[in-house]
Every structure is written in structure tokens, then in C-alpha cells.
Amino acid sequence: MSAEESNENAGTLYVVATPIGNLADIGARAIEILGAVDLIAAEDTRHTAGLLSHLGLKKPLLSLHTYNESSRSGRILAVLAEGRSVALVSDAGTPLISDPGYPLVRAAREAGFRVSPVPGPSALVAALSVSGLPCDRFVFEGFLPAKAGPRRARLEALVAEPRTLVFYESPHRIEATIEAMAQVMGAGREAVLLRELTKTFEQIQAAPLAAMRQWLVADPDHRRGEFVIVLAGAEMETLGQVQQRELLAVLLDYLSVKEAAAAAARLTGAPKRTLYQLAVEMKG
């Protein structure tokens, strides 16, 4: 059936936001829905069982994570078809935001079942709200690739992005990610690092990327927990540097470093010495 032909007797799939750290952040409606549904589809049933215990609730749980989502979606749709309701939750925050759930929500909507959001905590929104960086326009990139090469390539694709950038990162990759950002985006690019948001050891550190890396290595505790990185967008000067790099990339296919730098200087009006140093870096 189409979404327009929704079955009035079918159950509802609720997409329920849960706390990202502080359990007191859960909303009253989220508690009501979790207590009323017939089944809860959870990213980690053990984690969600702890939350339910805190709330004084006991409900049937079904695991739904990246590796079983395709097979479990059909089972959940069958529950909805019986007129029973299901809540979808992730381990923390709003489901689907760098978490499983997209195929299930899409399948439920295409099958004509009602899908209703129960909004609440989100690390993305919380980080932006206290970053002090422009958040009227932003780009959410989630987790960067784990391997160094693809990670650097993704950052290079974003270096000229003028909107504020938001990333998630894990403790064992945070230092490498900040270092890669400094190399690609520039050591002076403004950043805000938010660690363990809403939890006991919450920290919010604002600094240029080079200084941010120094802060990370200064204390092992600074590298623990879950991270959100909010990065300032590119300024016009950075956009000019990107154009210089793109021009040199073409010229270096045909000319020596010295000749390419001289030609780029004539075409852009930028200092030849600056372009020569950039060309040496690119050639290397």
C-alpha cells in the first residue's frame, strides 16, 4: 500500500530520542511512548534495558543495528501490521543521526504505516548550540572514514565549504582526525571540541586546530569519551587557496615546479614564492 493509503488499524512506528548522557534529559512524551508501545527496537538491547530500568519500565526488546537491520525490518513491519506499536531508539540521542534506522523508517512509510517522531536530545544540535560558531547554515558529516587516506580525501573535498562543519569522532581516532584537519584545513582554522556532552566529565574546548591537537596530547583524559567536532567554515582567503591548488595541479602535469609557480602567479596575482612553496608541497 502507498503512504497515502495508511491502514487506520495498523500500529505506529515511533522514532524516539533518548538522552546522550544525562538521563534527566529524557522528555516526558518519550517516557510515555516507551511505556505504551508493544515493542522497542534498540541498537543495543543491554543499553536500552538499563534506560528502561532507570525509568521503571519493562518492555520486550528487539535488537536493530547496522548488521541485522535488513532482516529485522520485516519482523517489525509484521508487528505494525498486527496493529501493535513499536518504538525505535538508538544508544543515545535521536535515531538515524549516524545511527541505524533509515531502511526501517523508509520501509514503514512505503508500506503505509504511520511513522511519528518523538523529538529530544541530539549531540549534533547540542554541540552547535554552545559552539559559538555560526549555526544558521551547517553541514553534518558524521564520522569520517577510519583509514587515513580516505579520511584525508574527504577533508580535502570539504576544505572550501563555507558553512560550519560538524563531525562525530571516537576516542581512539580523535587525535589523528584533529591532526589531519590541521594539515588539510589549515592549522589556524577555528574549531570547537566537545567531549562527553551532558555527562559528568563534559568538556568544551575552543581553539585553532594546531592548538587543539596540543590540548589533546597534553592530558590522556582529554582523549577519552565521545566527541563532537565543530569546525568553522572556509573564509574567502581559504577559497582562494583552493583555487590556487586546483590551478597548480593542472600546471604541474605539464611544467616544472618553478615554471608552474611562475605561471600561476601571473594568472592569479598571488606571490610567486607562496605558490612555489605550495607547488613543492603538492609535488612532494
N, C-alpha and C positions, 0 to 999 in steps of 0.2 A: 504494500500500500504506500501511497505517497505521504509526504509530511502534511499535506493539506487534508488528507483523509484520516486524521488521527482517530484511533479507536477510543471512545469515551470510557470503555470498560477496562482498558489496559492500565497497567501501572505506570509510574513516573520514575525516570532516572534523575536523581538529584546530584548535582556536582557540588560537593560540599568543601568549603575551605576550612582547614584546621590550623591550629597555632604553629608558627615557625620556631617557637622556643618556649615562650611564657604561656603556660596553659590557661592563664586567666584571660588571654586574648580571644578565646573562642566565643562566638556570638550566641545569643540566646536562641535565635532561629536554628542555628546549626545543631545545638543540643536537642531542640525539639524534633528536628528532622531525623537525626540519628536515633532518637528514641522511638520514632514512629515507623521507620522503614522495616521491611521484612528481611532485607539482606544488605550487607555492606561489602562492597568490592574495594579491597585495600591493597596498596602497593606492597606493604609488609604487614601481614596479619598480626604478628607479635607486637609490632609498634602500635598499631591501632588498638589492639586489645588493652594495652597499657592506658591509652587515652580513654577508652570506654570505661575501664575500671575507675579511673580518676573521676569520671562523670557519674559513676554509679549505674552504668548501663551494661547490659549483656545482650549481644546480638549475634546471629550467625554471620561468619566472616568467610569471604572467598578471596583468595589472592589474585591480584591482577597486576602483573608487572610487564616489563618490556619483552620478556621471553615467552610469556604464555598468553598475551593479550588476544591474539587472533583466535586461539582455541576457546578461551573463556568468554569471549564476547557473545558467541552463540548461546551459551548457557545462560548468560544474563538476560539476553533478549527473550529467551523462553520464559524466564521468571516474570518479566514485564508483560508478556502475552497472557499470562495467567491472572493478570490483574493485581499482581503484587508490586511493591515499590522497592527501588534499590538506591542506595547512596554510594557514590564514587568518591573515595578520598585518597590522597597521597600521604606520604610520610609527614609532610609539613607544607603548609601554605595552600595555595589554590591549585587543584589538579590541572593537568595538561601543561602547566608552565614549566617546561623542562622535565616533565614527568609523564608517565603513561596516561592513556585515556582517550586520545584523539580518535583512533579507529572505533572504539566503543561508542563514543558520542555521535560520530558520523553515522554508524550503522543504526543506532537507535533512532536518530532523526529520519533517516531514509526509510526505516520501517514504520514510521508514523507514530512512534511513541513520544510522549511529552518529555522534554529534557529541560530541567529547571535549575538555574544557578542559585547557590546559597553562598553569597559573597562573604569575604572575610580576609584574613591575613594573607599577605603576599610579600615575599622578600624583595621582589623587584620594586614594587611600589613603595615599600617601607624605606628601601635604600635611596631611591630618588628623592623622597620627601625630606630627607635630612642631609643630602649630599652638598647642598649649596651650589649645585651646577644647574644650568637651565634644564627644565624638565617639561616644557611645553611641547617640545619635539624630542623624541629619543628613539634609539634603535636597541632592541634587546637581542643579544647574540647567544644567550645561554652559555653552555660550556664550549670552550674552544677545543679543537682536536687535541688528543692526548699526545701525539707524536710531534716532535719539534718541527719537522719540515712542513707538514700540513698546517700546524698552528701558525707558523710564520707566514705562510702563504695567505691564510685567512686574514691575518692582521694587515698584511700589505694591501689586500683588497679593500680594507676599511680605513686606510691611512688618510684619505681625503674626505671621509664622511664628516659633514659639518654638524650633524646632530650629536647630542650626548649619547655615549655608548655605555651599555650595561652588560656585564658578564657575570656568570657564576663560576666559582672555582673551588677545587678541593684542596685540603691541606698539603697533600704530597706534591701538588703541581704549582702551588701559588708562587713560589719563588721563581721558578722557571718562566712562568707566564708573565710576571712583572718585568723580568729581565728582557724577555722577548718584546714586550710592549715598549720598553725604553729604547731598544735598538731600532725598532721599526717606526714607532710613532714619534720618537724624539725624547731625549732624557728630560726635557723641560715640560713635557705635556702634563697638564694638571690632572690629578687622579684623586679619588676618594676610595679608601679600602674599608669595608665594613665587615667586621668579624663577629660571628656568633650573635647576630641580631636578636634582640629581646631576651637573650639568655643572661645568666649570671655574670659571665665574663665578656659581655659586649664591649667592643672597641670600635671607634670610628676614627680613622687616621686620614688626614688630607695632606698631600704633598706632591711635588713633581715626581715623575716616575723614578728618576735616579735616586732621589732621597727616600722614596717609598721602599726601594729594594734594600737600602741601608737599614731602614727601620725594621724590615722583616728579618734580616740576618742578625740584628743586634740582640735578639732575645728569642729563644726557641718557642716560647709561649705565643709569640706573635704569629707563628705559622700553624697554630692549632685551630681546629674548628672549621666551620663552613664559611665561605667568603662570597661577598658581592663586590665587584669592582665597578665603579662608576668613573668613566673617563670623559674628559672634555672633548668636544668635537673639534675638528680641524679649523684653524683660522685661515685667513686668506694667504698668509705667508706660507703656511704648510701646503695649501693648494698649489701655489707657485712652485714649490719644491717638487711636488708630484709631477707637474708638467715638465720640469727640467729633467727629472729622472726618465720620464717616458721619451723625451726627445733624445737624450743621450743613449738610451737603449737602442734606438734606431741607428743613430750615427756610429755607434761603436761596432755595428755589424759591417761597416764599410771603411772606417777610418781608424787611425791610431788614437790612443788616449789623448795625446796632445792636440791632434787635429780635431777630434770630436769636441773637446772642450772649447777650442777657439771658435769652431763653427756655432756651437750652442750659445756662446757669449754674444756673437754677432746677431743671432736670431732673437735672443731673449733680452739682451741688455744686462744680464746678470754678470757679476765679476768672473773673469776667466779663471782666476785662482780657485774660487769656490767650486766652479764647475769641474775644474781639473781634479780636485780632491774627490769630488763625487764620482767622477768617471773612474778614477783609480780604485775606489771602493767597489764600484759595480763590476769592474773588470776582474778584480781580485776574487 
